Amino acid sequence: MAESPFEWLRAKSDFPEWDTDLAEQTLLNQHPAPFRPERALQSLVVLQQQFGQVSPPMQTWLASKSGVTVADLRSLVSFYQFLEPTPPPRYHLRFANNIIEQINGVNHLVEQARATLHDADCKVETTSCIGLSDHPIAALINGHPITRLNRSNINELCQLIRAGKSLQEWPRRWFAVDNTIHHPGPLTSYPYARGQGLALATQQGQQWVLNHMDASGLRGLGGAGFPTAVKWRLCAEQADPVKYITCNADEGEPGTFKDRFYLTVQTDQVIEGMAIAAVAVGASKGYLYLRGEYLYLVKHIEAVLQQWRERGQLGAGFDIELQLGAGAYVCGEESAMLESLAGKRGIPTSKPPFPGQKGLFGKPTVVNNVETLVAATYILQQGSSAFRLVGTEHSPGSRLHSVSGDCRRPGLYELPQGAPVQDLLALCGAEDAHCVQSGGPSGALLLRHQFQTPLDFESPGRGGSVMVFNRDRSLWDITRNFTRFFQHESCGFCTPCRAGTVAMNHLLDRYEQPTTARQKAQTRADMIELTQLMQHTSHCGLGKTAGLPVLNFLNQGAGHE
């Protein structure tokens, strides 16, 4: 198998000089038609992997080859955080700075790194989340995950950079990522047989698959909980002969890292789930959209895809293409992801029409997240009744939870839907938990007296991401981290979100300043009004939920600090 053009390991410190012949050959190696306008974003990503940047001359050249205007290419470069228009440093260090890393002291490490490396050939940045909150403190160095950084080893890391040591000379233990399941369940421990579910789906046919999925009651495990069979049927019923299957692997929610496990350990189940969905709706092409922070998984995923092709299980009737995001949280929203797959800025689109009616390239499209596709494979192999053996009537099955924060065993836990929060806390060793944030920044803040709350789609504590905090943590600091996250990640398309997230941070600062009771009450009322305004007028889910951390703080936390 030819080496992936996305090869992520920067084994050398120098990139080749810009060369149009090399650029063209690189792009042609990656795709047979790399200059189609819809390939613009992927072409930029590939060029950056080859040359370390997408400079203005490179953008001009790509514009001339693809017919995309230079202005549109510049718009892409400015929208996606990981696209760099300037020459790269020898080392690019990105620290995760979500609330879990912050309570573990990331700010001190960032300050120390910047002070020590201020004159080195190194760029030190922070980013919201890199899918390693179970390994705090974590960072990416030239795309590599560096785990378990602390005050003891940060100086050693800085000295290696100052000495110009290649990454191959760094301690290998620093790059270790632990994907252990601390509490396995059906999805993560059944006797999987590669291709068995797909063979059964092909043999029984489209309607059998749809009926089987309907009987299972599977709901989307990305957070929304929409019935999977309904989504697949909508796409299957469209008359258009061209249909697509997309896997949303843009896991950008702070504190979430379960997709990292599935994409590393259960890659076959993800691929098989996409192929099963293709049988169900009649699709001939699939796309796996991988977040830019998981660049280091590309080589592995492409190798597994190639194995499926070599066995004849992918290729002729249905094939899957891996595409990379480039650092934009909003692309986790399904319509924004489809825009990004089409080579555009990831701006969410209005619904209806829904993706199942008119999605990627204007064609009917299924959008499922990674865990939903893994569950589909389980259902086809083990049966819909086996899936329903655990969970609740309205939230059947089990779910993998990413647990981080103040607990003795952060990591991955699979529990039946409907299990109470306190069961998960007992398993992870969080006896001193004061509160948890369930479902990410836009989820539910649950205090100790609410730990009986079920982790399912019918309750506020949906789970998926569970951040644990003890009494030493400030609820205001947690809220402030979340509101800053939403301000940073707003795509800027609509005014309620673009301006509202900025205003919310100002109001939150004002609320914490010494003021009269009357002034504090007015600020509280202003924040509630602003949240309601954003919920009703924002263009997409990011803006609609960006005020929820503040509401959680006011309703739950303000009196419990």
N, C-alpha and C positions, 0 to 999 in steps of 0.2 A: 504494500500500500504506500502510495506517495505520501511524503510528509505533509502535514496539514499546513496550508498557507496561514492559518491562525496560530502557528507555533508560538507558544507564549513564553518559553524559557529564553530569556535574554542572556545567552551564554557569553556574549562579548559586550564590551562597553561602547563600541562604536557602531553606528549604523552606516550603511552605504550612502554615498553621495546620491543626490537626486538624479535619476536617470530614467528617461521616458521609456526606453526599450525594456529596462528591467521592470518598471512599473506595469507596463502593458502585459508582459509575460507573467508577472505575479498575479495579476487580476484574472488572466485567462486560465491559469492553473487552478484558481479558486472556483471559477464559474464559466461555463461556455459562452455566456452572453453578459459579461460584466458591465457593459456600457449602456444597458437599458436604463431609462430614468429611474425605475423603481429599485435599481441596484445602487443608487447613489450613496446611501448610508453605509451599506456593507462594503462598498468600494473604498470609502473613506476609512473604515475600520481596518481593512486589509492593508491599505497603503500605510497607515500609521504603524501597524505591526512590522511592516517591512522597513520603513524609513524613520520611524520614531516620531513622526509628526505629519500633519497635513497642512503644509505651508501654503501661503497665497499662490506661489507658482504652481504647486501641485493641484490646487483647487482650479486654477485657470486651465491647466492641462486636462483635468477630468471633465470640466465643463465643455471643452471643445470636443472631447470624445463622446460624451453622453448626451449632449443637447440640453443638459440642465444648466440653468443660468448660474453664473458665479455668485450672484446675490443669494440664490437658493442654497448653494453649497455653503456659503458663509453663514447663512441662517442655521443650517444643520450644525456647523462647528460651534456656533455660539450657544445652541440649545443643549447639546449633549456634553456633559461635564468632562468626560474622559477623552474628548477629541482635542488635540493640542495643535495650535497653529504655529508654534514656535519651536526652535530646536530643543530636543530633550536633554535633561541632565543625565549623568551616568547612573544616578540612583534617584528613583521617585518613590518617596515614602508617604503612604496615605494611612493615617490613623483613623480608626472608627471612633466617633465621638458621641454615640447615642448615650442615653442615660445610664445604661449598664456599665459602659466603659468609663463614664464620668465618675460614678460612685466608686470605681476601682482605681481612680487616680490618673486617668489618661491625660488630663490637662497638664499635670506636672511633667509627664514624659514628653509631651509635645514641646513644652517650654525648654526642657533640657536638651532635646534634640535640636531645636532651632538655635539655641545658644552655642552648642558644641559644633554644629555643622554650618554656621552662618557663612563661612568662606569656603565650604566644600562644594564639590560638583554634585549637589543633592538638593532636591526640592521637597520640602516637608509641608504636607497639607493634611486637612481633616476631611472626612466624608461621613455621611449619616450612619450607614451600617454596611458591613461587608459580609454578613452572614456568619459571624464567628462570636456571637455574644456568649456562647458557652465556653469560650477560650479567652476571657479577658485577661490582660489587655491585648488587643489584636491590631494588626496593620497589614497593609499590602506593600511589598517592596518589589518594584518592577513587575507587578502582577502576581508575585508569590505571596501566599498567606504566611505571615509571621505570627505565631501564637504565644500566649503567656508571657508577654513583655512585662517587666517590672523595673523598679528602681535599681535593682542589682545588675541587670543585664543590659539596660539601655545604653550605658556608657560603653560596654563592649561592642554593641552594635554600631555605635557612632565611630568608634576607633577603627572598626573594619571598613567603614565607608571612607574615613579619612585616609586610610592606608590604600584605598583603591582595590580591595580584595574582591575577586569575582564571587558571585553567590555560591558557586560550587565549593568555595573554601570556607563558607560559613558553617557553623554547627548545624548538622542535619536535624537535630531535635527541635530546633526553632521552627522548622517547617511542618512539624507533625500536626495533622488535623485528626481529631478523634471523632469517629462516626458511630460510636457504640450506642446501642439502644439500651438504656438503663432499665426500662420496663417494656418488653416486647408484647405484641398482641397479634391478632390475626393477619393484619396487613404486612407485618415485618417478620413473621416467623413461620408462615405456612410452607409446605414443601412445593415450591414453585417449579414448574416444568416449562422451560422456554418454548414458546410458540404453541403450547397446547390450547390456550384459550382462543388464539387466532384461528387455529385449524378448525376448532369447533364452530366458531362464528362463520367461517367460510363455508363449512359444510351445511350448516342449518339455515344460513341466509339472513337477509336484512331484517325482516319482520320478527324473526325469532330473537335476534339480538336486542331489538328495541323492546320487545315484550319482556325479555329477561331483565333488562336494565330497569324497566318500569316496575317489575315485581320486586326488585331489590330495594327500591326506595332511595337509591343513592342520591345525595344532594351534593352540590359543588362544595369541595373542601377548601376552596380558596378564601372563604369567609362569607360570601353572600348566601350560600346554602340553596341555590336555585336547583330544582329537580333536574338531574342530568338527562333522564329519558325525554323530558319535555323539550329540552334544548336540542337533543339529537333529532327528535321527530320533526321539529320545526325546520331544521336544515334538510332532512330527508324528503320532506314534502314539497320542497321548491322544485320547479320545473327545469331550472337551469342545469345543464349537464355538467358544468364545471363547479366543483365544490372543494373546500379546503378544510383540513384539520389543523388546528394550531394548539401548541402546548405553551402555556404562559409560565415560563420559568424565570420571570422577572421578580423574584422574591425580594422585595426591597423594604418590607415593613420592619422597622427597628425591633430587634429582639426575636426575629424569626430566622430559623436556619434549618427547618426540616427538609426543604427541597434539596439542600446540600447532601443529606443522607441518601435520598431517593436517587438523585442524579449520579451519585458515586457508587452506591452499593446495590441499588435496584434499578439500574439503568435499563435493563432488559424489560422490566415490568412497565416502565414509562413508555418505551418504544412500542411494546405490544399493545398497550392501552390505546395509543394513537392509531395503530393498525386496525384494532377492533372497531374504533369509532369510524374509521374509513369504510369498513364493511357496512356499518349501520346506516351511513348517510350516502354512500356511493361516491366517496372522494378518491381522487387519484394523486393528490399531493398534500404533504404535511410540512409544517414549519415548527421547529422547536426554537422559541425565542429565549435565549439565555442572557441573564443580566451580566453587565460588563464586569462586575466584581467577581464573577465566577469564571473569568477567562482561563484560569488554571485548570478547569474541568474540560475544556474544549477537546484536547487531544484524546482524552479517555472516551468522551461521548462519541466522537467521530470514529474511533476505533470500534466501538460496539455497533454503531450504525453500519459500518463496513462488514462486520461479521454477519449481520442480518442479511445484507445484500448478497454476500458470498454463499449463504445457505438458500438463497432464492426466496426469502421471506419478505424482502423489500426489493424494489427496483422496477419491475415491469408494470404491475398493476397499481402499486402505491409506493411512493418513496418519501423520505423525510429529509428536509434540508435544515441544517443548524445555522441560525443567524444570531448575531451578537448585538445586545444593547450597548449603550455607551454612556451609562451614568445618568439616568433620568427616572426618578421614582415614579413619576406620573404614568410611565409606560406600563406599570402594573395594572392600570385600568384597561379593560379589554379593548375598547375602541382606540385608545391611545397606542396600545401595543400593535394593533392592526395598522395604524397609520405609520408607525415606525417600521414595521415589516415591509410596508410599501415604499420605504425610502424617504419618508417625510419626517417633520418634527412630530413628536408624540403628543399632539393636541387631541384630547377626547372629542368625539363627535356626538351629535345629538341622537337620541333614540325616541321613537322608532325612526327608521327601520333598525331592527336588531341584527346583530351579526349573522344569525341563522338565516335571515332573509337577504341581507346585503352587507357583506363584510369585507374581507380582504379582496382588493382589486374589484370591488363591487359585486363579488360572487358570494353565494351562501357559504357561511363559515362557522364551524364549531370552535369555540374557545373554551378550553378546560385547563385548569391548573394541574401541576405535576401530580399531587396526591390523588386527585379525582381520577386521573388516568391509571394510576397504580391500583386504585380500588376497582376500576372497571376490569382490569386484568384478573384481579382476585375473584370477582363475581363470575366471570366466564370460566375460570378454572375450578372454583370451589362451589359455585352455585349461589343463586340469589337467596335461598333459604339459609345458607350458612352465614351470609352477610348479615341477615336479620336476626341471627341468634343473639347478637349483642346490640347494645344501644337501646333507643326508645322507639315508640311507634312512629313518631314524626321525625326523629333524627336517628335512623338506624345505622348500625355499623360502629366502627371505632375510628379513632383519629389520633394522629401523632402530634404531640405538643412540644414546642420548643420552650424550655424552662431556663431562665437565667436570673441572675441577681443574687439576693441574700439567701443562699441555700448551700448545703454541703455538697450536693451532687447536681450541678447544673447539667443540662443535656436534653436528651430526647426520651419521651415517655409516651407510649401508646396506651390509651384508655378507651373503654366503651363510651360512646356518646351518652351524655347524661350523668357521668360520674361527677360527684361534687368536687369543688375546688380543694376542699380539705384533704381528700384522698391523694390528689396530686402533690400537695404540699408535704404530706407525710412521707410519700415515696422519695421526694427529692431532698428531704432533711431540712425543712424550713419551719422548724418548730417556733421560731421567734418572729414569724412573719406578722407584720402589722397591716399590710395591704398588698394587693396584687393588681397589676394592670393586665387585663385579659383581652386578647384580640388586637393588640397593638395600640398605638397612640389614640386612635379613634374608637377604641373599644370601651370596656367598662372598668371603672376603678372600684374595687371591692374591698371593704374594710373587714376586720377580723370577724365581726358579727354576721358577715354575709358569706362566710366561707362554705356554707351549705349550698350555695348557688350551683346548679348543675352546669356542666360544660357541654352545652348542646345549642342547637339553632333556635330553640324556643326560649332561651334565657339570655340575660345580658352577658353572662360569662361564656361566650362562644369558644374561647380558647384558641388553639393554634399557636399563638404566642402568649406566654405567661411570664411576666416580669414580677419578681418577688422583692419586696422592700421591707426592712425591719424598722423599728422605731427611731433609729438613728438617721433616717433619711427624711429630708424635707419635702413635703408634698408640693410646696411651691416650686422648689428646684425641679422636681419631676415634671410638673405642669409647664414650667418655662422651657425646659428642653423640648417637650413635645410641640409647643407653639412655635418655637424657633425652627424646628424641623419642618413644619408645614409652611412657614414663610419661605424657607430656603427652597423647598421642593415645589412650590407653586409654579405652574408653567407660565403664568402671567397672561393667559388668554383673556380671562374675564375680570372685570373690575372688582366684583364682590370678593373674590379670592385674592387677587393681586394686592389690592389696597386693604382688604379686610384683615388679612393675616398680619400685615404691618401694624394696623391700628390696634389689633388685639394684643400684640406684644407691648405696645405703649400703655394700653389700659391695664394690663397685668402688672407692669412696673408701677403705675400710679397706685394700684390697689395695695401694694406692699409698702408704700411710703407712709410715714407718719402724717395722718390727716384727722380731721374731725369725723365723728361717727356719721354725720350727714354726708360729708364728701365721700366717705367710703361706701355708703349705701348708694350714692349716685353712680360711682364707678362700677359697682356691682350691677346696677340696673343697665348701665351702658354696655357692659360685656354681654349680658343676657340678650339685650336687644340686637347687638351686633351678631351674635351667634345665630339668632333666628333669621336675621337678614341674609346671612351667608347660606344658611340651610335652604332658604326659599329661592334664592336668586343666583347661586353659583352654577356654573356650567356643568361641572362634573362632581363626582363623589369626594374628591379631595377637598374642594371648597365647602361642600355641604357638611363635612365632618370635621373640618379644621378647628371649629370652636368647641367640640365636645370635650377635649381635655380641660378647658376652662370651666365648662358646666360641671364636669366631674369634681373639679376642685372646689367649686362654690357649693355644690350640693353635698359632697361627701367629706372633702378634705379641710375646708377652711376652719371648721370648728374642731378639728382633730389634730392640728399641728402640735 
